[in-house]
Amino acid sequence: MIKLPESMERIWTMRARGMREIEIAENLGISRQAVNKALKEAKAKLFEAFFDLAETFSWEIVRVNAEKGFMVARGRCGDKTTRIYAFYIPKNGIRGFFRR
């Protein structure tokens, strides 16, 4: 399963916690442009991972928010249709939870 590179994950996590790009850049000692590029790449990787996951299991995507790191989908679990919640968890990658 996907796991963002450590430096990209650090930047994505700081942004998810509400820090501005300039604050992240100052905190890490890098340029704001480097932060912006890392965030764009992280968002693209997470979008792709969520869509690949949905395609692999034939889930219908209800909502994806790569900036916050989650996807809500609908799919079959046994003989029932259920909601699936997938989250990007730092250091662990994507984890899915099924609603019963």
Sequence and secondary structure as in RCSB ss.txt:
>XXXX:A:sequence
MIKLPESMERIWTMRARGMREIEIAENLGISRQAVNKALKEAKAKLFEAFFDLAETFSWEIVRVNAEKGFMVARG
RCGDKTTRIYAFYIPKNGIRGFFRR
>XXXX:A:secstr
     HHHHHHHHHHHTT  HHHHHHHHTS HHHHHHHHHHHHHHHHHHHHHHHHHTT EEEEEETTTTEEEEEE
EETTEEEEEEEEEETTTEEEEEE  
